[in-house]
Amino acid sequence: MSDSQTAAAAVHDLARTPLHDLHRALGARMTGFAGYAMPVQYPSGIVSEHLHTRARAGLFDVSHMGQAILAGSQAARRLEALVPGDIAALAPGRMRYTQLLDGHGHILDDLMVTRLDDEAGRERLLLVVNAATQKADFAHIAAELPDCALSMLHDRALLALQGPRAAEILTRNLRSAEAESSAAMPFMSAKNFERDGIVLNISRSGYTGEDGFEISIPATAATGFAQELLDEMDVRPIGLGARDSLRLEAGLCLYGHDIDRTTGPVEAGLSWSISQRRREEGGFVGYEKVKLAIDHGPSRLRVGFLLEGKAPAREGSEIATLGGQTIGRLTSGGFAPSLGRPVAMGYVDAAHAAPGTQLCLIVRGKPLAAKIVPMPFVPHRYFRGD
């Protein structure tokens, strides 16, 4: 059996999202990711997909992510026992990025939490977690919060429409009396829309640094709606390759790479996701370790790098001082199409983390010149509201 036949067989044995047949019809090159067969790129290529998303709009299949509803009389307060985010302060229709932590203050996963309308006197939260960790995440939450009901949404797909044209395109395709209101939604808000008798939960969010939306939709309706969006002149399908380069340019962490069970939120540069109340009151697992890092500073920090030349440095590359001292490793790296040059991120000893610091990245035994710079590498263009 050839390498291509072996790869095809391996993908064939993986779980499929509701859009699998559409990906194949569009000529996607499929790959295994978190147990799913996912499109890594389409015929136009990763760089073209990346630049199109920055200029117009890209449609991503993120149905492999885990979706669930946590419900209970004090669901928001109860979830705060497991995460450092301020969940209790969320109003219905608002969402927050946070992390599930262990007793050492390390990150089990990062997730999005949306406050839904109460139902039958119970608070309801929509949770969206990473694909590779969803089984462990939901088992952990169910075990730690037995007084709340956790319902997995296996019958729903998840699409992401990202880019500067996303709002006008979505408005045209909602076919709802309230369609125009989707364009006014601010970043990190969510709302239900009914389209042809089907309820869509739409949030103004995403992981590209661009304006955009994530659309939770019944799996049976996902392909038809995706095809209608793709019929728009400004929309192209986007695979995992460009999704990764877009989030890297935006300076956003990828779980299992930039954050994992060895990293805490402070060293990862995620302190902004922990409100003053949560810093002072605590009450979440791992609080003592997190508070120590906040008060005294972590021993290492996640930083961004601009590289000289065109050669990229990849995950795992050593980071060294100009004198040859190893001070860390890269966690993500690659070519940034928007900048026309390679970028990277990784952890370095706190003493060497200042922007402007000149360092070397060791690639195949050779040093590549690089400089620490603030992130994001490309400005975020989220819609904050008029």
C-alpha positions in Angstrom: 0.0 0.0 0.0 1.4 3.5 -0.9 1.8 6.3 1.6 -1.2 8.1 0.0 -3.4 4.9 0.3 -2.3 4.5 3.9 -3.2 8.1 4.7 -6.6 7.7 2.9 -7.3 4.5 4.9 -6.5 6.2 8.2 -8.8 9.1 7.4 -11.5 6.7 6.4 -11.6 5.3 9.9 -12.0 8.6 11.7 -15.2 10.3 12.9 -16.9 12.6 10.4 -18.5 16.0 10.8 -21.9 16.6 9.2 -20.1 18.6 6.4 -17.8 15.7 5.4 -19.3 15.0 2.0 -19.3 18.7 1.2 -15.6 19.0 2.0 -14.9 16.1 -0.4 -17.1 17.6 -3.1 -15.1 20.9 -2.8 -11.9 19.1 -3.4 -10.5 19.3 0.2 -7.4 17.4 1.2 -8.5 15.6 4.4 -6.4 14.8 7.4 -6.9 13.3 10.9 -7.4 15.9 13.7 -8.6 15.1 17.2 -10.1 11.9 16.0 -12.0 13.5 13.1 -11.4 13.6 9.4 -11.0 17.3 8.7 -10.1 19.5 5.7 -6.6 20.8 5.9 -6.8 22.8 2.7 -8.8 23.2 -0.5 -7.4 23.4 -4.1 -6.6 27.2 -3.9 -4.1 26.4 -1.1 -3.4 27.6 2.5 -1.9 31.0 1.7 -4.8 31.9 -0.6 -7.4 30.8 1.9 -5.6 32.8 4.6 -5.5 36.0 2.7 -9.1 35.6 1.4 -10.3 35.4 5.0 -8.4 38.6 6.0 -9.8 40.4 2.9 -13.3 39.0 2.5 -14.8 36.0 4.4 -13.9 32.4 5.0 -16.2 29.6 6.1 -14.7 27.0 8.6 -16.2 23.7 9.7 -15.5 23.5 13.5 -18.2 20.9 14.2 -15.5 18.7 15.8 -15.6 21.0 18.8 -17.6 19.8 21.8 -20.8 21.6 22.6 -22.9 21.1 25.7 -25.4 22.9 28.0 -24.8 23.1 31.7 -28.0 23.8 33.6 -28.8 24.3 37.3 -30.2 26.7 39.9 -26.7 28.2 40.4 -24.9 26.9 37.2 -22.8 30.1 36.8 -21.5 30.1 40.4 -21.0 26.4 40.3 -18.9 26.5 37.1 -16.8 29.2 38.8 -15.4 26.5 41.1 -13.6 25.0 38.1 -12.6 28.0 36.1 -11.0 31.4 36.9 -13.3 33.4 34.6 -16.1 35.7 35.9 -19.1 33.6 34.9 -21.5 34.8 37.5 -21.4 38.3 36.0 -22.4 37.2 32.5 -25.8 38.6 31.4 -27.9 36.4 29.1 -26.6 36.7 25.6 -23.0 37.4 26.6 -20.0 35.0 26.5 -16.6 34.6 28.1 -13.3 32.9 27.3 -11.8 30.9 30.3 -9.9 27.8 31.2 -10.5 24.6 33.1 -7.8 24.3 35.7 -6.3 21.5 37.8 -5.1 21.7 41.4 -1.7 23.0 40.3 -3.3 25.9 38.4 -2.5 24.2 35.1 -4.8 24.3 32.1 -6.9 21.2 31.3 -8.5 23.0 28.4 -9.7 26.4 27.3 -13.3 27.0 26.5 -16.0 29.5 25.6 -19.0 30.0 28.0 -22.2 31.7 26.9 -25.0 32.6 29.3 -28.3 31.5 27.7 -31.8 32.5 28.9 -32.9 30.8 32.1 -35.3 27.9 31.7 -37.8 26.6 34.3 -35.9 28.6 37.0 -32.5 27.1 36.1 -29.5 29.0 34.8 -28.2 27.6 31.5 -24.7 27.9 30.1 -23.5 26.9 26.6 -20.0 25.4 26.7 -17.8 25.0 23.7 -14.6 23.0 24.3 -11.7 21.7 22.2 -12.3 18.5 20.2 -9.3 16.5 21.5 -10.3 17.1 25.2 -14.1 17.1 25.0 -14.6 13.7 26.5 -12.3 14.4 29.4 -13.7 17.9 29.9 -17.3 16.9 30.0 -16.5 13.9 32.3 -14.6 16.3 34.6 -17.4 18.9 34.7 -20.1 16.2 35.3 -18.1 14.6 38.1 -17.3 17.9 39.9 -20.8 19.5 39.4 -23.2 16.6 40.1 -25.9 19.1 41.2 -26.0 20.5 37.6 -27.3 18.8 34.5 -24.8 18.5 31.6 -26.3 17.8 28.2 -24.0 17.2 25.2 -25.2 18.6 21.9 -24.2 15.8 19.6 -26.9 16.7 17.1 -25.5 20.1 16.3 -22.8 21.3 13.9 -20.7 24.4 14.3 -19.7 26.7 11.5 -17.4 29.8 11.7 -17.8 32.7 9.2 -14.8 35.0 9.6 -13.6 38.1 7.9 -14.5 41.7 7.2 -17.5 40.8 5.0 -18.9 38.3 7.4 -21.6 40.5 9.0 -23.2 41.6 5.7 -23.1 38.0 4.3 -24.7 36.5 7.4 -27.4 39.1 7.5 -28.3 38.3 3.8 -28.6 34.6 4.5 -30.5 34.5 7.8 -33.8 35.1 6.2 -35.3 36.2 9.5 -37.3 39.1 10.7 -34.4 39.9 13.1 -31.7 39.3 10.5 -30.5 42.9 10.5 -29.9 42.7 14.3 -27.0 40.2 13.7 -24.9 43.0 12.2 -25.2 45.1 15.4 -24.2 42.3 17.7 -20.9 43.2 19.6 -17.9 40.9 20.0 -18.5 38.2 22.6 -22.3 38.3 22.4 -24.8 35.6 21.3 -28.4 35.4 20.1 -30.8 32.8 18.7 -32.2 33.3 15.3 -35.0 31.3 13.6 -34.4 30.5 9.9 -36.9 28.4 8.0 -38.2 26.9 11.3 -34.7 26.0 12.5 -33.1 27.7 15.5 -29.5 28.9 15.1 -27.4 30.0 18.0 -25.1 32.6 16.7 -22.2 34.3 18.5 -20.0 37.1 17.4 -16.8 35.3 18.0 -14.1 33.3 16.4 -10.4 32.4 16.5 -8.9 34.3 13.5 -8.5 37.8 14.9 -11.1 39.0 12.4 -14.7 40.0 12.9 -16.9 37.1 12.5 -19.5 34.6 13.8 -19.8 31.1 15.1 -23.1 29.4 14.2 -24.4 26.4 16.1 -26.9 24.7 13.8 -28.7 21.3 13.8 -26.5 18.8 12.0 -29.2 18.0 9.5 -29.4 21.6 8.3 -25.6 22.3 8.3 -24.7 21.3 4.8 -27.5 23.3 3.2 -26.7 26.4 5.1 -23.0 26.1 4.5 -23.6 25.7 0.8 -25.8 28.9 0.7 -23.0 30.8 2.4 -20.4 29.4 -0.1 -22.7 30.5 -3.0 -21.8 34.1 -1.9 -19.1 35.5 -4.2 -17.0 36.7 -1.2 -17.0 33.4 0.7 -14.6 30.5 0.3 -14.2 27.3 2.4 -11.1 27.4 4.7 -9.2 24.4 6.1 -7.2 23.7 9.2 -4.0 25.0 7.6 -5.2 28.5 7.2 -7.1 28.3 10.5 -3.8 27.7 12.2 -1.9 30.5 10.4 -4.7 33.0 11.1 -4.8 32.2 14.8 -1.0 32.4 15.0 -1.0 35.8 13.4 -3.6 36.8 15.9 -1.4 35.6 18.8 -4.0 33.2 20.0 -3.1 30.0 21.9 -3.7 26.5 20.5 -4.5 23.9 23.2 -2.0 21.1 23.3 0.7 23.4 21.9 0.8 26.9 23.5 -1.2 25.9 26.6 -1.5 22.4 28.2 -1.3 20.6 31.5 2.1 22.1 32.2 1.1 25.8 31.7 -0.9 28.2 33.8 -3.0 31.2 32.6 -0.6 33.9 33.9 2.5 32.6 32.2 0.5 32.0 29.1 -0.5 35.7 28.9 -4.1 35.0 29.7 -4.3 37.1 32.9 -6.8 39.4 31.1 -9.3 36.6 31.3 -9.3 36.7 35.1 -11.4 39.5 36.6 -10.4 41.5 39.7 -13.2 39.8 41.7 -11.9 36.3 40.9 -8.4 37.3 41.6 -9.4 38.6 45.1 -12.1 36.0 46.0 -10.6 33.0 44.4 -12.8 30.0 45.0 -11.6 28.0 42.0 -9.4 24.9 41.8 -5.7 25.9 41.5 -6.4 29.4 42.8 -3.3 29.5 45.2 -0.9 28.8 42.3 -2.6 31.3 40.0 -2.6 34.0 42.7 1.1 33.4 43.4 1.9 33.9 39.7 -0.2 37.1 39.6 1.3 38.6 42.7 5.0 37.7 42.1 5.2 37.0 38.4 5.7 33.7 36.7 9.1 32.2 36.1 8.5 32.1 32.3 6.3 33.9 29.9 4.7 33.3 26.5 6.1 35.7 23.9 6.0 36.4 20.2 8.9 36.4 17.8 9.5 38.0 14.4 12.2 36.1 12.5 14.8 37.5 10.1 14.7 36.0 6.6 12.2 33.7 5.1 12.9 30.4 6.9 10.3 29.5 9.6 11.0 27.9 13.0 8.5 25.3 14.1 7.2 24.0 17.4 9.9 22.5 19.6 12.7 24.6 18.4 15.0 25.8 21.1 15.2 29.5 22.1 18.6 30.7 23.0 20.3 34.0 23.9 22.9 35.5 21.6 25.5 33.9 24.0 24.1 30.4 23.4 22.1 29.9 26.6 18.9 27.9 26.1 16.0 29.8 27.7 12.9 28.2 26.3 11.2 26.4 23.4 8.8 27.4 20.7 5.2 26.2 21.0 4.0 27.5 17.6 5.7 28.8 14.5 5.2 29.3 10.8 4.9 31.6 7.9 2.6 34.6 8.3 1.0 35.3 4.9 -0.3 38.7 6.0 3.2 39.9 6.9 5.1 37.9 4.3 7.5 36.6 6.9 7.8 33.9 9.5 6.6 34.4 13.1 6.5 32.2 16.2 5.5 32.1 19.8 6.9 30.2 22.8 8.0 30.4 26.4 11.1 32.1 27.7 12.6 32.7 31.1 10.9 35.9 32.5 14.2 37.7 32.7 14.5 37.5 28.9 10.9 38.3 27.9 11.1 42.0 27.2 9.9 43.2 23.8 12.9 44.1 21.6 15.1 41.3 23.1 17.3 39.8 20.3 17.5 36.0 20.5 18.2 33.0 18.3 15.9 30.1 17.4 17.7 26.9 16.8 16.5 25.1 13.6 18.3 21.9 12.5 21.2 22.9 14.6 21.5 26.4 13.1 20.6 29.7 14.8 18.0 31.9 13.2 17.9 35.5 14.3 14.7 36.6 15.9 13.3 39.4 18.1 10.7 39.4 20.8 7.7 41.6 19.8 4.3 42.3 21.3 1.4 40.1 20.1 -0.8 40.0 18.2 1.3 40.1 15.1 -1.7 41.4 13.1 -4.2 43.7 14.8 -7.4 42.2 15.9 -10.5 43.6 14.1 -13.3 42.5 16.4 -16.5 44.5 16.2 -17.0 46.1 19.6 -20.3 47.8 18.8 -21.2 51.3 17.4 
